[in-house]
Amino acid sequence: MTRVAAIDCGTNSIRLLVADADPATGELRDLHRAMRVVRLGQGVDRTGRLAPEALERTFDACRAYARLIEEHGVPAGKLRFVATSASRDASNREDFARGVREILGVDPEVITGEEEAQLSFTGATRELTGSDTYEKPYLVVDIGGGSMECVVGEDAVAAARSVDIGCVRMTERHLTREDGTVVDPPTAALVAAIESDIERALDQAAETVPLSEARTLVGLAGTVTTIAAISLDLQEYDSAAIHHSRVSYASVSAITDRLLASTHAERAAIPAMHPGRVDVITSGALILRALMRRAGAKEVVVSEHDILDGIGWSVAEDGHRP
C-alpha cells in the first residue's frame, strides 16, 4: 500500500483525500475525505481575477488540510494539488500559487480541461472495470462550478472535451444582480438564457465527444450527488447511499422544475443540501437535465469517486511526479 494525499481545488469547493492505494489490486482505501465550499471562483467570470476574500477562504482550508495530511503521515512527495477552472481563468493566479506553496509545500497544478477529464474518468470508472452491471462505453460527466468535462471511453479515454459552463459560472452570469444577490426564483427569460448557453456548450462538446453513443452515463460532483440525495429523499447527506445510485431522467427533470420554482429558504431547507450549493444548484440541475436530454440517457449512475480519486491514483502509480 502507498499512502497518498490528493487535493482538488475547483471553482466552488476544495476537497481532500488521504488514502492507501494498492495499484496491484486496484484498491483505494479511504483514510480521510474532506470538503469545504470556498467559492474560489467568486466573480472570476466577470473580473478575470481571484477575489481577496475568496483566496483567504481557500488558504484557510489549505491550512486545515495541511494539518490532516501531517496527522496521517503522508510521505514527502506523495501529495498532489490540482486546480481547475477558476484558477485557469484568473490573471492573478500566481497569488494563489504562492499561498498554496507556502502552506502545503507544493505547487498547485493548474491543469487543462482535457487533463481534468482524464483524471475524472479514471476516478469514476476504475472500480467499474470488469463489472457486468455497467455497459460500455461510459460517458463520464463532471459538472463543476466553472466548467463541465465530458469524456467517453471504455477502459481508457477515447474522447474528451471541457466546456465553460458550470453551476457557479451560470449563476453569476445570469442570476446574480450587481449587488451580489441572486434572483430567486429565476424568471422564465433568465432560465431560457441559461439553457441557451448550455446548448451552445453542448454543441461544442459534441464536436469532440459522441455524447449519444455511450451506454452508461456516469455523473460526478456536487450538483449530481445533491440531486441524487433529493431523489432518494435522504434526511442527511449519505455518501454510501448516493454512490452508484441511479437517477432517472424523469426524476432529474422533476427535481429541476422543483428547484426552479423554489426560494432560497425552500432550497436551504432540503435536508441533504449543503449551504454552499443553495444558490447554484438550480443552474447545475439545468446543465444535468440538458446533458441527459442531448445524450438520450434514461438515467445517470451517480459516483462519489471522481477527479479526487483519479489524482490519488496518479500519485500512487507514479504517473505523476510532484
N, C-alpha and C positions, 0 to 999 in steps of 0.2 A: 504494500500500500504506500502511496505517496500522498503526503498531506499538502493541500494546495489552498490558496485563497483567491477568489475572483471578485472583482468589483465591476458592476455595470452602472455607469452614470449616464442616465438618459435625460430627456427634456423635462420630465415631470418628477422622476424618482431616482434614488440611488440605492443600490442593493448590494449586499454582501453574501457570499457563500464561502464557508470554510468546510472542506470535505476531505475524506480519504478516498483516493481513487486507485483502482486496480485495472490498468489497461488490458491485462490478460483475460480478465473475466468480464469486463465491461461494467463493473460495479462502481458507482459513485455514491459513497455513503456520507450523507449529510451529518456534519457536526454542529453547524450553526447557519441559519439563514436570517437575514435582517433586511428590512426595507424602510426607508424614510422618504416621504414626499417633500422634496426641497424646491421644486419648480425652478430648476436651474435655467430653463428656457424662458422665464418670465420676460416678456417684451422683446425677445430676440427677433421675432418676425417683423416687428415694427422698427426697432432701433438698430439692429445688427450688432448689438453689444450685450454682454452678460451684465445684469444689474448688480451693483454692490451688495444689496441685501440678499440676492439670490446666491451670490458667491459665498457670503458668510454662512448662510444656511447649509450650503454644501460642505464647507470646510468644517462646520460643527459635526456633521455626520461623519466626515472623514476621521476626525479625532476619536469619535466613539468607535469606529471600525478599527482604527489602529490599536486601540486597547484590546478589542476582541481578538484580533489577529495575534497579538503578543500572548494573550492568555491561552490561546490554543496551540501555541508553539509552532506556528508555521515557519518552516526553514527559510533562510535567506534565499532570495531568488525564486521563490515559489508563489509570489503574489503578482497578479496581472490586473491592471486597472484600465478598463476600456471605456472611452467616452464616445457618445454618438451624436445625434442630430444637432442639438443646441450648440455644442462646442465646435462642431464643424462650421456653423454659420456665423460665429462671433468674431468680430475684429479684434477683441481683447482677450482671445483665448490663452495668450501667454500668461496673463494674470492668474487664470485658472490653473494652468500647468504648474506655475511656480508654487502656488499654495498647496497643491496636491503633493508635489515633490518634497516640500518642507515637512509636511505632516506624515506622509507614508513612506517616503524614501524611494519612490518610483515615479517615473514619468507617466502621465496619462497618455494612452494611445488614442488619438482621435482617428478612428477607423473610418473607412469608406462605407457607404451603404451596402456595397457588394460583400465586403468583409463581414459586416453586421449580419447579412442574410446567411452567409456560410456558417457562422457561429450559432445563429438561431436554429438553423436546420439540424446541425449536429446535436445541439442540446435537446431539441424536441423529438428527434426520431431515433436516436441511438438505442433507446430501450424498446422501440417498436420493431426494430430489425429482427427478423426471424419469427415474428408472430404471425399467425394466420388470421388474426382478428381484424387487421387493418390492411385494406387493399392498396397496392401501389399502382401508380406513383402517388406521392404525397404532394399536396400544396400546403406549405407552411407559411402562415401569415402572422407577422408580428406588428400589431398596431401600437405604436409608441406615442409619445407626446408630440414629437415634431415630424416624424416620418413613419412610413409603413414599408416593411420589407415583405416581398413576395418571392418565394423560392419553390421550385418544382424539382423533384428528384425521386429516385428510388433508394439505393444505398449510398448515393453521392449526389451532389447538386448537379442538375442538368441545366437549369437556367435560373437567374435571379435578377431582381430589379428593386431598387429603393426609390420611393416617390415621396415628395414633400407634402404629405398630408399626415396629420396626427391629431389626437384629441385636443391637445393644448393649442396647437397652431390654428386649427379650425375655430376653436372657441375664441381665441384672441383676434383672429382676422374678421370674424363675422358677428360674434355675440357680445363682445366687450366694448362698453362705452368708453369715452375719453377719460372719465373719472375712475375707471378700473372696475366698475360694477358690470355684472353680466345680465343681459336681457333675459328675463325669466318669467314665464316660459317664452321661447322664441316665437316670433311671428312666422306665418307661412312663407313670407317673402325671404326671411333670413334662412329658414330651413332649405328653401329652394336654392339659395346662393351656395350654401354648404354642399348640397347634393351636386350642384353643377361643378364645383371644384373637385369633388370626389370622382365624378365620372371622367373628368379630364385626366386625373391622375391614373385612373384605372385604364384609360386608353393608352397612356404611356407605359404602364406596367405590361399590358397585353402585347406591346410591340416586341417584348423580350421573353415574357413568360406565358406559356399556353395555359391560361387560367382555367379553362373549361375541360382540359384533358386529364386532370388529376382525379383519382378515385376516392381519396380521403383528404378532407380539409382539416388541418390542424391549426388551431388558433392559440396565440400566445399573448401574454402581457395583461395588464390590469383591466383594460376595457373588457376583454373576453372573459377573464376569470370572474369579474364582477357580474357580468350578465349571466354567467353560469350559476353564480351564487343566488341571484334573483330567481332564475328559472327553477332552481332546486328548493326555493323558499327557505334558505338557511337562516337561522336566527342569529348566527355569528359566522364569521369567515372561517371555513373549514377546508384547508388545503387538500387533505386526503379525500374528502368527498368531491371536491371540484376536479382533481386530477383525473384525466381520462373520462370525465363525464361527457355526455353528448347532448347538444342543444340543437333542436330542430330550427329550420328557417322560420317556420310559423311562430315559434316561441320567441326567436330573436326579433322578428318583426313586431310582435305584440308588445314586447318589453320596450322596444324603441319608441313605439307610439305612446306607451305609458310615460316614459321619461320625457318625451317632447311636451306632454300635457302637464307635467308636474312642476311644482315650485321648488325653490332651493330647500325649503323646510321639508317638503314631502320627500325629496330625494335623500336628504340627510337622515331622515327617519327610517330609511331602509336598513334593516339590521346589519347586513354584511357590507354596507357601503363605507369605504374608507373616507374620512373627512376631506382628504386631498383630491378625491375624484368627483366630489359632488357637482362642481361647476363644469367639469369637462366630460363627464360620462355620456352626455347626450350626443355630443359630436362624435365620440368614439363609437357609440351604437349605430349612428348613421353610416359610418365607414364600414362597420362589420356587415350591416344589412346589405349595403350596396355591393360589397365584395362577394357575398354569398349569392346574391342575385346574378351578378355577372358570371360567376363561376358555375352556376347551376347546381350549387351544393344544397342538398336537402338537410344536411346537419353539419355541425362543426364539432370536432373532437377537441376538447379543451385540455391544454397541457400546462402544468405548473413548471415544467422543465423547459428551459428556453435558452436565450443567449448566455445567461449566467452559467448554466451547466456547460455550454459549449466553451466558454472561456476557461472553466475549470479543467475540462478535458485537454484543451490546447496546452495548458501548463503541464499536466500530468504526462502527456505523451511527447513532451519535448518538441512539439510542433512550433512552440513559441519559446524564445529565449528572452527573459526580461532584461 
